[in-house]
Amino acid sequence: MDQQQATQLLSQLQRGELKEFRVTKDEFLLFRKTLVQREDFKHFRGIAQRGGDVVYRYLETPRS
């Protein structure tokens, strides 16, 4: 995964085209770097999974 793919996936989550997306442990640092640069960063929720993967979902209301 590169930064362009991460941006595209985050946009698809935002638009509702994807309900959730699983990021592997190996892709996490690049994906998170791209995520925190977005203005709607607080609308994304990452749920850690066993083994180091993270499942991201987009929330209508930002988390606190």
N, CA, C and O atoms as a Tripos MOL2 file, in Angstrom:
@<TRIPOS>MOLECULE
protein
  256   255    64     0     0
PROTEIN
NO_CHARGES

@<TRIPOS>ATOM
      1 N           0.8380   -1.1740    0.0000 N.3       1 MET1
      2 CA          0.0000    0.0000    0.0000 C.3       1 MET1
      3 C           0.8880    1.2440    0.0000 C.2       1 MET1
      4 O           1.8860    1.3130    0.7170 O.2       1 MET1
      5 N           0.5030    2.2250   -0.8190 N.am      2 ASP2
      6 CA          1.2110    3.4980   -0.8160 C.3       2 ASP2
      7 C           0.2590    4.5980   -0.3280 C.2       2 ASP2
      8 O          -0.9050    4.3300   -0.0280 O.2       2 ASP2
      9 N           0.7560    5.8190   -0.2520 N.am      3 GLN3
     10 CA         -0.0280    6.9150    0.3030 C.3       3 GLN3
     11 C          -1.2640    7.2060   -0.5420 C.2       3 GLN3
     12 O          -2.3190    7.5380   -0.0020 O.2       3 GLN3
     13 N          -1.1430    7.0860   -1.8420 N.am      4 GLN4
     14 CA         -2.2820    7.3380   -2.7310 C.3       4 GLN4
     15 C          -3.4010    6.3170   -2.4870 C.2       4 GLN4
     16 O          -4.5750    6.6820   -2.4490 O.2       4 GLN4
     17 N          -3.0400    5.0490   -2.3220 N.am      5 GLN5
     18 CA         -4.0350    4.0170   -2.0440 C.3       5 GLN5
     19 C          -4.6970    4.2580   -0.6970 C.2       5 GLN5
     20 O          -5.9090    4.0890   -0.5610 O.2       5 GLN5
     21 N          -3.9140    4.6500    0.2960 N.am      6 ALA6
     22 CA         -4.4670    4.9260    1.6200 C.3       6 ALA6
     23 C          -5.4600    6.0840    1.5500 C.2       6 ALA6
     24 O          -6.5270    6.0220    2.1610 O.2       6 ALA6
     25 N          -5.1180    7.1340    0.8140 N.am      7 THR7
     26 CA         -6.0160    8.2740    0.6560 C.3       7 THR7
     27 C          -7.3070    7.8620   -0.0220 C.2       7 THR7
     28 O          -8.3920    8.2890    0.3720 O.2       7 THR7
     29 N          -7.1820    7.0330   -1.0370 N.am      8 GLN8
     30 CA         -8.3650    6.5560   -1.7630 C.3       8 GLN8
     31 C          -9.2640    5.7210   -0.8430 C.2       8 GLN8
     32 O         -10.4830    5.8860   -0.8600 O.2       8 GLN8
     33 N          -8.6800    4.8370   -0.0500 N.am      9 LEU9
     34 CA         -9.4650    4.0040    0.8630 C.3       9 LEU9
     35 C         -10.1580    4.8440    1.9280 C.2       9 LEU9
     36 O         -11.3150    4.5880    2.2620 O.2       9 LEU9
     37 N          -9.4700    5.8360    2.4590 N.am     10 LEU10
     38 CA        -10.0700    6.7220    3.4550 C.3      10 LEU10
     39 C         -11.2370    7.5030    2.8620 C.2      10 LEU10
     40 O         -12.2520    7.7010    3.5300 O.2      10 LEU10
     41 N         -11.1040    7.9410    1.6350 N.am     11 SER11
     42 CA        -12.1950    8.6550    0.9610 C.3      11 SER11
     43 C         -13.3890    7.7390    0.7170 C.2      11 SER11
     44 O         -14.5360    8.1670    0.8420 O.2      11 SER11
     45 N         -13.1290    6.4920    0.3730 N.am     12 GLN12
     46 CA        -14.2170    5.5310    0.1760 C.3      12 GLN12
     47 C         -14.9470    5.2580    1.4920 C.2      12 GLN12
     48 O         -16.1700    5.1130    1.4980 O.2      12 GLN12
     49 N         -14.2250    5.1880    2.5900 N.am     13 LEU13
     50 CA        -14.8660    5.0340    3.9000 C.3      13 LEU13
     51 C         -15.7300    6.2520    4.2010 C.2      13 LEU13
     52 O         -16.8590    6.1080    4.6720 O.2      13 LEU13
     53 N         -15.2210    7.4290    3.9390 N.am     14 GLN14
     54 CA        -15.9460    8.6580    4.2140 C.3      14 GLN14
     55 C         -17.2450    8.7280    3.4020 C.2      14 GLN14
     56 O         -18.2870    9.1130    3.9330 O.2      14 GLN14
     57 N         -17.1880    8.3650    2.1440 N.am     15 ARG15
     58 CA        -18.3620    8.4220    1.2690 C.3      15 ARG15
     59 C         -19.3430    7.2770    1.5080 C.2      15 ARG15
     60 O         -20.4490    7.2940    0.9670 O.2      15 ARG15
     61 N         -18.9630    6.3000    2.2960 N.am     16 GLY16
     62 CA        -19.8460    5.1720    2.5740 C.3      16 GLY16
     63 C         -19.7480    4.0530    1.5590 C.2      16 GLY16
     64 O         -20.5420    3.1130    1.5990 O.2      16 GLY16
     65 N         -18.7910    4.1330    0.6520 N.am     17 GLU17
     66 CA        -18.6050    3.0740   -0.3410 C.3      17 GLU17
     67 C         -18.0590    1.8070    0.3160 C.2      17 GLU17
     68 O         -18.3120    0.6960   -0.1510 O.2      17 GLU17
     69 N         -17.3170    1.9810    1.3890 N.am     18 LEU18
     70 CA        -16.8330    0.8590    2.1990 C.3      18 LEU18
     71 C         -17.3830    1.0340    3.6040 C.2      18 LEU18
     72 O         -17.4130    2.1460    4.1300 O.2      18 LEU18
     73 N         -17.8160   -0.0590    4.2100 N.am     19 LYS19
     74 CA        -18.3080    0.0050    5.5830 C.3      19 LYS19
     75 C         -17.1340    0.0060    6.5620 C.2      19 LYS19
     76 O         -17.1570    0.7060    7.5750 O.2      19 LYS19
     77 N         -16.1170   -0.7810    6.2490 N.am     20 GLU20
     78 CA        -14.9220   -0.8540    7.0900 C.3      20 GLU20
     79 C         -13.7590   -1.3260    6.2320 C.2      20 GLU20
     80 O         -13.9360   -1.8700    5.1420 O.2      20 GLU20
     81 N         -12.5500   -1.0970    6.7680 N.am     21 PHE21
     82 CA        -11.3540   -1.5270    6.0580 C.3      21 PHE21
     83 C         -10.3350   -2.0360    7.0570 C.2      21 PHE21
     84 O         -10.0710   -1.3890    8.0700 O.2      21 PHE21
     85 N          -9.7630   -3.1960    6.7710 N.am     22 ARG22
     86 CA         -8.7630   -3.8050    7.6440 C.3      22 ARG22
     87 C          -7.3610   -3.4360    7.1640 C.2      22 ARG22
     88 O          -7.0080   -3.6430    6.0030 O.2      22 ARG22
     89 N          -6.5760   -2.8850    8.0850 N.am     23 VAL23
     90 CA         -5.1930   -2.5070    7.8100 C.3      23 VAL23
     91 C          -4.3000   -3.5180    8.5300 C.2      23 VAL23
     92 O          -4.4600   -3.7490    9.7290 O.2      23 VAL23
     93 N          -3.3710   -4.1140    7.8040 N.am     24 THR24
     94 CA         -2.4710   -5.0870    8.4080 C.3      24 THR24
     95 C          -1.3960   -4.3760    9.2210 C.2      24 THR24
     96 O          -1.1640   -3.1760    9.0720 O.2      24 THR24
     97 N          -0.7640   -5.1340   10.0620 N.am     25 LYS25
     98 CA          0.3000   -4.6080   10.9150 C.3      25 LYS25
     99 C           1.4000   -3.9630   10.0780 C.2      25 LYS25
    100 O           1.9450   -2.9310   10.4690 O.2      25 LYS25
    101 N           1.7270   -4.5450    8.9520 N.am     26 ASP26
    102 CA          2.7860   -4.0240    8.0840 C.3      26 ASP26
    103 C           2.4050   -2.6980    7.4110 C.2      26 ASP26
    104 O           3.2790   -1.8760    7.1350 O.2      26 ASP26
    105 N           1.1240   -2.4840    7.1470 N.am     27 GLU27
    106 CA          0.6560   -1.2820    6.4680 C.3      27 GLU27
    107 C           0.2850   -0.1600    7.4320 C.2      27 GLU27
    108 O           0.0500    0.9700    7.0050 O.2      27 GLU27
    109 N           0.2310   -0.4600    8.7250 N.am     28 PHE28
    110 CA         -0.3350    0.4570    9.7030 C.3      28 PHE28
    111 C           0.3390    1.8240    9.7390 C.2      28 PHE28
    112 O          -0.3560    2.8390    9.6990 O.2      28 PHE28
    113 N           1.6540    1.8850    9.8130 N.am     29 LEU29
    114 CA          2.3410    3.1720    9.9660 C.3      29 LEU29
    115 C           2.0770    4.1170    8.7930 C.2      29 LEU29
    116 O           1.8140    5.3020    9.0000 O.2      29 LEU29
    117 N           2.1440    3.6050    7.5760 N.am     30 LEU30
    118 CA          1.8670    4.4360    6.4070 C.3      30 LEU30
    119 C           0.4070    4.8800    6.3970 C.2      30 LEU30
    120 O           0.1160    6.0430    6.1170 O.2      30 LEU30
    121 N          -0.5020    3.9730    6.6950 N.am     31 PHE31
    122 CA         -1.9290    4.2820    6.6870 C.3      31 PHE31
    123 C          -2.2510    5.3450    7.7350 C.2      31 PHE31
    124 O          -2.9860    6.2910    7.4520 O.2      31 PHE31
    125 N          -1.7130    5.1980    8.9290 N.am     32 ARG32
    126 CA         -1.9870    6.1520   10.0000 C.3      32 ARG32
    127 C          -1.3850    7.5230    9.6910 C.2      32 ARG32
    128 O          -1.9940    8.5470   10.0010 O.2      32 ARG32
    129 N          -0.2160    7.5520    9.0940 N.am     33 LYS33
    130 CA          0.4090    8.8210    8.7120 C.3      33 LYS33
    131 C          -0.5060    9.5880    7.7560 C.2      33 LYS33
    132 O          -0.6580   10.8040    7.8770 O.2      33 LYS33
    133 N          -1.1050    8.8840    6.8220 N.am     34 THR34
    134 CA         -2.0320    9.4930    5.8770 C.3      34 THR34
    135 C          -3.3130    9.9270    6.5830 C.2      34 THR34
    136 O          -3.8510   10.9970    6.3000 O.2      34 THR34
    137 N          -3.7920    9.1040    7.4900 N.am     35 LEU35
    138 CA         -5.0320    9.3790    8.2120 C.3      35 LEU35
    139 C          -4.9370   10.6440    9.0570 C.2      35 LEU35
    140 O          -5.8460   11.4730    9.0020 O.2      35 LEU35
    141 N          -3.8880   10.8220    9.8250 N.am     36 VAL36
    142 CA         -3.8000   11.9610   10.7450 C.3      36 VAL36
    143 C          -3.6330   13.2920   10.0140 C.2      36 VAL36
    144 O          -3.7900   14.3460   10.6300 O.2      36 VAL36
    145 N          -3.3240   13.2710    8.7450 N.am     37 GLN37
    146 CA         -3.2030   14.5040    7.9610 C.3      37 GLN37
    147 C          -4.5510   15.0210    7.4670 C.2      37 GLN37
    148 O          -4.6380   16.1400    6.9610 O.2      37 GLN37
    149 N          -5.5940   14.2210    7.6100 N.am     38 ARG38
    150 CA         -6.9250   14.6080    7.1290 C.3      38 ARG38
    151 C          -7.6330   15.5090    8.1370 C.2      38 ARG38
    152 O          -7.4430   15.3760    9.3460 O.2      38 ARG38
    153 N          -8.4500   16.4260    7.6250 N.am     39 GLU39
    154 CA         -9.2370   17.2960    8.5020 C.3      39 GLU39
    155 C         -10.2820   16.5160    9.2800 C.2      39 GLU39
    156 O         -10.5970   16.8660   10.4170 O.2      39 GLU39
    157 N         -10.8260   15.4570    8.6780 N.am     40 ASP40
    158 CA        -11.8690   14.6650    9.3440 C.3      40 ASP40
    159 C         -11.2900   13.4610   10.0970 C.2      40 ASP40
    160 O         -11.9480   12.4310   10.2430 O.2      40 ASP40
    161 N         -10.0780   13.6060   10.5590 N.am     41 PHE41
    162 CA         -9.3660   12.5390   11.2740 C.3      41 PHE41
    163 C         -10.2020   11.9500   12.4170 C.2      41 PHE41
    164 O         -10.2190   10.7330   12.6040 O.2      41 PHE41
    165 N         -10.8830   12.7920   13.1710 N.am     42 LYS42
    166 CA        -11.6290   12.3260   14.3440 C.3      42 LYS42
    167 C         -12.9020   11.5580   13.9790 C.2      42 LYS42
    168 O         -13.5640   11.0100   14.8610 O.2      42 LYS42
    169 N         -13.2430   11.5120   12.7190 N.am     43 HIS43
    170 CA        -14.4140   10.7360   12.2920 C.3      43 HIS43
    171 C         -14.0650    9.2570   12.0750 C.2      43 HIS43
    172 O         -14.9570    8.4230   11.9190 O.2      43 HIS43
    173 N         -12.7920    8.9430   12.0660 N.am     44 PHE44
    174 CA        -12.3750    7.5580   11.8420 C.3      44 PHE44
    175 C         -12.1150    6.8690   13.1740 C.2      44 PHE44
    176 O         -11.4880    7.4380   14.0680 O.2      44 PHE44
    177 N         -12.5990    5.6530   13.2960 N.am     45 ARG45
    178 CA        -12.3430    4.8620   14.4910 C.3      45 ARG45
    179 C         -11.5960    3.6060   14.0770 C.2      45 ARG45
    180 O         -12.0320    2.8670   13.1950 O.2      45 ARG45
    181 N         -10.4670    3.3800   14.7280 N.am     46 GLY46
    182 CA         -9.6810    2.1760   14.4930 C.3      46 GLY46
    183 C          -9.8680    1.2150   15.6540 C.2      46 GLY46
    184 O          -9.7160    1.5940   16.8150 O.2      46 GLY46
    185 N         -10.1940   -0.0120   15.3400 N.am     47 ILE47
    186 CA        -10.4160   -1.0380   16.3570 C.3      47 ILE47
    187 C          -9.3370   -2.0990   16.1920 C.2      47 ILE47
    188 O          -9.2810   -2.8100   15.1890 O.2      47 ILE47
    189 N          -8.4800   -2.1830   17.2090 N.am     48 ALA48
    190 CA         -7.3570   -3.1300   17.1600 C.3      48 ALA48
    191 C          -7.8690   -4.5590   17.1850 C.2      48 ALA48
    192 O          -8.8210   -4.8890   17.8930 O.2      48 ALA48
    193 N          -7.2170   -5.3910   16.4020 N.am     49 GLN49
    194 CA         -7.5610   -6.8140   16.3200 C.3      49 GLN49
    195 C          -6.3830   -7.6390   16.8380 C.2      49 GLN49
    196 O          -5.2460   -7.1710   16.8890 O.2      49 GLN49
    197 N          -6.6750   -8.8220   17.2030 N.am     50 ARG50
    198 CA         -5.6170   -9.7250   17.6300 C.3      50 ARG50
    199 C          -4.6540   -9.9650   16.4720 C.2      50 ARG50
    200 O          -5.0840  -10.2220   15.3470 O.2      50 ARG50
    201 N          -3.3690   -9.8840   16.7400 N.am     51 GLY51
    202 CA         -2.3680  -10.1020   15.7010 C.3      51 GLY51
    203 C          -1.8090   -8.8100   15.1250 C.2      51 GLY51
    204 O          -0.8930   -8.8540   14.3030 O.2      51 GLY51
    205 N          -2.3390   -7.6550   15.5380 N.am     52 GLY52
    206 CA         -1.7760   -6.3890   15.0970 C.3      52 GLY52
    207 C          -2.5320   -5.6730   13.9980 C.2      52 GLY52
    208 O          -2.1740   -4.5470   13.6520 O.2      52 GLY52
    209 N          -3.5590   -6.2780   13.4380 N.am     53 ASP53
    210 CA         -4.3560   -5.5990   12.4170 C.3      53 ASP53
    211 C          -5.2920   -4.5880   13.0820 C.2      53 ASP53
    212 O          -5.5880   -4.6910   14.2720 O.2      53 ASP53
    213 N          -5.7520   -3.6130   12.3010 N.am     54 VAL54
    214 CA         -6.6950   -2.6120   12.7970 C.3      54 VAL54
    215 C          -7.8260   -2.4810   11.7830 C.2      54 VAL54
    216 O          -7.5820   -2.3700   10.5820 O.2      54 VAL54
    217 N          -9.0660   -2.4940   12.2740 N.am     55 VAL55
    218 CA        -10.2310   -2.3030   11.4200 C.3      55 VAL55
    219 C         -10.6930   -0.8600   11.5940 C.2      55 VAL55
    220 O         -10.9800   -0.4240   12.7090 O.2      55 VAL55
    221 N         -10.7640   -0.1210   10.4850 N.am     56 TYR56
    222 CA        -11.1840    1.2780   10.5110 C.3      56 TYR56
    223 C         -12.6030    1.4130    9.9930 C.2      56 TYR56
    224 O         -13.0010    0.7690    9.0220 O.2      56 TYR56
    225 N         -13.3590    2.2770   10.6760 N.am     57 ARG57
    226 CA        -14.7180    2.6260   10.2660 C.3      57 ARG57
    227 C         -14.8530    4.1370   10.3110 C.2      57 ARG57
    228 O         -14.1250    4.8190   11.0330 O.2      57 ARG57
    229 N         -15.7940    4.6500    9.5320 N.am     58 TYR58
    230 CA        -16.0540    6.0900    9.5190 C.3      58 TYR58
    231 C         -17.2950    6.3680   10.3500 C.2      58 TYR58
    232 O         -18.3180    5.7020   10.1830 O.2      58 TYR58
    233 N         -17.2120    7.3520   11.2480 N.am     59 LEU59
    234 CA        -18.3080    7.7300   12.1160 C.3      59 LEU59
    235 C         -18.9360    9.0330   11.6310 C.2      59 LEU59
    236 O         -18.2230    9.9300   11.1820 O.2      59 LEU59
    237 N         -20.2570    9.1480   11.7150 N.am     60 GLU60
    238 CA        -20.9450   10.3810   11.3140 C.3      60 GLU60
    239 C         -20.5930   11.5320   12.2490 C.2      60 GLU60
    240 O         -20.4290   12.6680   11.8050 O.2      60 GLU60
    241 N         -20.4760   11.2390   13.5450 N.am     61 THR61
    242 CA        -20.1000   12.2810   14.5100 C.3      61 THR61
    243 C         -18.6470   12.0150   14.9520 C.2      61 THR61
    244 O         -18.2710   10.8650   15.1820 O.2      61 THR61
    245 N         -17.8420   13.0670   15.0700 N.am     62 PRO62
    246 CA        -16.4480   12.8610   15.4600 C.3      62 PRO62
    247 C         -16.3220   12.3710   16.8860 C.2      62 PRO62
    248 O         -17.1270   12.7210   17.7490 O.2      62 PRO62
    249 N         -15.3250   11.5730   17.1230 N.am     63 ARG63
    250 CA        -15.0700   11.1220   18.4940 C.3      63 ARG63
    251 C         -14.4240   12.2600   19.2570 C.2      63 ARG63
    252 O         -13.8630   13.1850   18.6700 O.2      63 ARG63
    253 N         -14.5120   12.1750   20.5620 N.am     64 SER64
    254 CA        -13.9870   13.2800   21.3760 C.3      64 SER64
    255 C         -12.5090   13.1640   21.6230 C.2      64 SER64
    256 O         -11.9260   14.0170   22.2910 O.2      64 SER64
@<TRIPOS>BOND
     1     1     2 1
     2     2     3 1
     3     3     4 2
     4     3     5 am
     5     5     6 1
     6     6     7 1
     7     7     8 2
     8     7     9 am
     9     9    10 1
    10    10    11 1
    11    11    12 2
    12    11    13 am
    13    13    14 1
    14    14    15 1
    15    15    16 2
    16    15    17 am
    17    17    18 1
    18    18    19 1
    19    19    20 2
    20    19    21 am
    21    21    22 1
    22    22    23 1
    23    23    24 2
    24    23    25 am
    25    25    26 1
    26    26    27 1
    27    27    28 2
    28    27    29 am
    29    29    30 1
    30    30    31 1
    31    31    32 2
    32    31    33 am
    33    33    34 1
    34    34    35 1
    35    35    36 2
    36    35    37 am
    37    37    38 1
    38    38    39 1
    39    39    40 2
    40    39    41 am
    41    41    42 1
    42    42    43 1
    43    43    44 2
    44    43    45 am
    45    45    46 1
    46    46    47 1
    47    47    48 2
    48    47    49 am
    49    49    50 1
    50    50    51 1
    51    51    52 2
    52    51    53 am
    53    53    54 1
    54    54    55 1
    55    55    56 2
    56    55    57 am
    57    57    58 1
    58    58    59 1
    59    59    60 2
    60    59    61 am
    61    61    62 1
    62    62    63 1
    63    63    64 2
    64    63    65 am
    65    65    66 1
    66    66    67 1
    67    67    68 2
    68    67    69 am
    69    69    70 1
    70    70    71 1
    71    71    72 2
    72    71    73 am
    73    73    74 1
    74    74    75 1
    75    75    76 2
    76    75    77 am
    77    77    78 1
    78    78    79 1
    79    79    80 2
    80    79    81 am
    81    81    82 1
    82    82    83 1
    83    83    84 2
    84    83    85 am
    85    85    86 1
    86    86    87 1
    87    87    88 2
    88    87    89 am
    89    89    90 1
    90    90    91 1
    91    91    92 2
    92    91    93 am
    93    93    94 1
    94    94    95 1
    95    95    96 2
    96    95    97 am
    97    97    98 1
    98    98    99 1
    99    99   100 2
   100    99   101 am
   101   101   102 1
   102   102   103 1
   103   103   104 2
   104   103   105 am
   105   105   106 1
   106   106   107 1
   107   107   108 2
   108   107   109 am
   109   109   110 1
   110   110   111 1
   111   111   112 2
   112   111   113 am
   113   113   114 1
   114   114   115 1
   115   115   116 2
   116   115   117 am
   117   117   118 1
   118   118   119 1
   119   119   120 2
   120   119   121 am
   121   121   122 1
   122   122   123 1
   123   123   124 2
   124   123   125 am
   125   125   126 1
   126   126   127 1
   127   127   128 2
   128   127   129 am
   129   129   130 1
   130   130   131 1
   131   131   132 2
   132   131   133 am
   133   133   134 1
   134   134   135 1
   135   135   136 2
   136   135   137 am
   137   137   138 1
   138   138   139 1
   139   139   140 2
   140   139   141 am
   141   141   142 1
   142   142   143 1
   143   143   144 2
   144   143   145 am
   145   145   146 1
   146   146   147 1
   147   147   148 2
   148   147   149 am
   149   149   150 1
   150   150   151 1
   151   151   152 2
   152   151   153 am
   153   153   154 1
   154   154   155 1
   155   155   156 2
   156   155   157 am
   157   157   158 1
   158   158   159 1
   159   159   160 2
   160   159   161 am
   161   161   162 1
   162   162   163 1
   163   163   164 2
   164   163   165 am
   165   165   166 1
   166   166   167 1
   167   167   168 2
   168   167   169 am
   169   169   170 1
   170   170   171 1
   171   171   172 2
   172   171   173 am
   173   173   174 1
   174   174   175 1
   175   175   176 2
   176   175   177 am
   177   177   178 1
   178   178   179 1
   179   179   180 2
   180   179   181 am
   181   181   182 1
   182   182   183 1
   183   183   184 2
   184   183   185 am
   185   185   186 1
   186   186   187 1
   187   187   188 2
   188   187   189 am
   189   189   190 1
   190   190   191 1
   191   191   192 2
   192   191   193 am
   193   193   194 1
   194   194   195 1
   195   195   196 2
   196   195   197 am
   197   197   198 1
   198   198   199 1
   199   199   200 2
   200   199   201 am
   201   201   202 1
   202   202   203 1
   203   203   204 2
   204   203   205 am
   205   205   206 1
   206   206   207 1
   207   207   208 2
   208   207   209 am
   209   209   210 1
   210   210   211 1
   211   211   212 2
   212   211   213 am
   213   213   214 1
   214   214   215 1
   215   215   216 2
   216   215   217 am
   217   217   218 1
   218   218   219 1
   219   219   220 2
   220   219   221 am
   221   221   222 1
   222   222   223 1
   223   223   224 2
   224   223   225 am
   225   225   226 1
   226   226   227 1
   227   227   228 2
   228   227   229 am
   229   229   230 1
   230   230   231 1
   231   231   232 2
   232   231   233 am
   233   233   234 1
   234   234   235 1
   235   235   236 2
   236   235   237 am
   237   237   238 1
   238   238   239 1
   239   239   240 2
   240   239   241 am
   241   241   242 1
   242   242   243 1
   243   243   244 2
   244   243   245 am
   245   245   246 1
   246   246   247 1
   247   247   248 2
   248   247   249 am
   249   249   250 1
   250   250   251 1
   251   251   252 2
   252   251   253 am
   253   253   254 1
   254   254   255 1
   255   255   256 2
@<TRIPOS>SUBSTRUCTURE
     1 MET1         2 RESIDUE 1 A MET
     2 ASP2         6 RESIDUE 1 A ASP
     3 GLN3        10 RESIDUE 1 A GLN
     4 GLN4        14 RESIDUE 1 A GLN
     5 GLN5        18 RESIDUE 1 A GLN
     6 ALA6        22 RESIDUE 1 A ALA
     7 THR7        26 RESIDUE 1 A THR
     8 GLN8        30 RESIDUE 1 A GLN
     9 LEU9        34 RESIDUE 1 A LEU
    10 LEU10       38 RESIDUE 1 A LEU
    11 SER11       42 RESIDUE 1 A SER
    12 GLN12       46 RESIDUE 1 A GLN
    13 LEU13       50 RESIDUE 1 A LEU
    14 GLN14       54 RESIDUE 1 A GLN
    15 ARG15       58 RESIDUE 1 A ARG
    16 GLY16       62 RESIDUE 1 A GLY
    17 GLU17       66 RESIDUE 1 A GLU
    18 LEU18       70 RESIDUE 1 A LEU
    19 LYS19       74 RESIDUE 1 A LYS
    20 GLU20       78 RESIDUE 1 A GLU
    21 PHE21       82 RESIDUE 1 A PHE
    22 ARG22       86 RESIDUE 1 A ARG
    23 VAL23       90 RESIDUE 1 A VAL
    24 THR24       94 RESIDUE 1 A THR
    25 LYS25       98 RESIDUE 1 A LYS
    26 ASP26      102 RESIDUE 1 A ASP
    27 GLU27      106 RESIDUE 1 A GLU
    28 PHE28      110 RESIDUE 1 A PHE
    29 LEU29      114 RESIDUE 1 A LEU
    30 LEU30      118 RESIDUE 1 A LEU
    31 PHE31      122 RESIDUE 1 A PHE
    32 ARG32      126 RESIDUE 1 A ARG
    33 LYS33      130 RESIDUE 1 A LYS
    34 THR34      134 RESIDUE 1 A THR
    35 LEU35      138 RESIDUE 1 A LEU
    36 VAL36      142 RESIDUE 1 A VAL
    37 GLN37      146 RESIDUE 1 A GLN
    38 ARG38      150 RESIDUE 1 A ARG
    39 GLU39      154 RESIDUE 1 A GLU
    40 ASP40      158 RESIDUE 1 A ASP
    41 PHE41      162 RESIDUE 1 A PHE
    42 LYS42      166 RESIDUE 1 A LYS
    43 HIS43      170 RESIDUE 1 A HIS
    44 PHE44      174 RESIDUE 1 A PHE
    45 ARG45      178 RESIDUE 1 A ARG
    46 GLY46      182 RESIDUE 1 A GLY
    47 ILE47      186 RESIDUE 1 A ILE
    48 ALA48      190 RESIDUE 1 A ALA
    49 GLN49      194 RESIDUE 1 A GLN
    50 ARG50      198 RESIDUE 1 A ARG
    51 GLY51      202 RESIDUE 1 A GLY
    52 GLY52      206 RESIDUE 1 A GLY
    53 ASP53      210 RESIDUE 1 A ASP
    54 VAL54      214 RESIDUE 1 A VAL
    55 VAL55      218 RESIDUE 1 A VAL
    56 TYR56      222 RESIDUE 1 A TYR
    57 ARG57      226 RESIDUE 1 A ARG
    58 TYR58      230 RESIDUE 1 A TYR
    59 LEU59      234 RESIDUE 1 A LEU
    60 GLU60      238 RESIDUE 1 A GLU
    61 THR61      242 RESIDUE 1 A THR
    62 PRO62      246 RESIDUE 1 A PRO
    63 ARG63      250 RESIDUE 1 A ARG
    64 SER64      254 RESIDUE 1 A SER
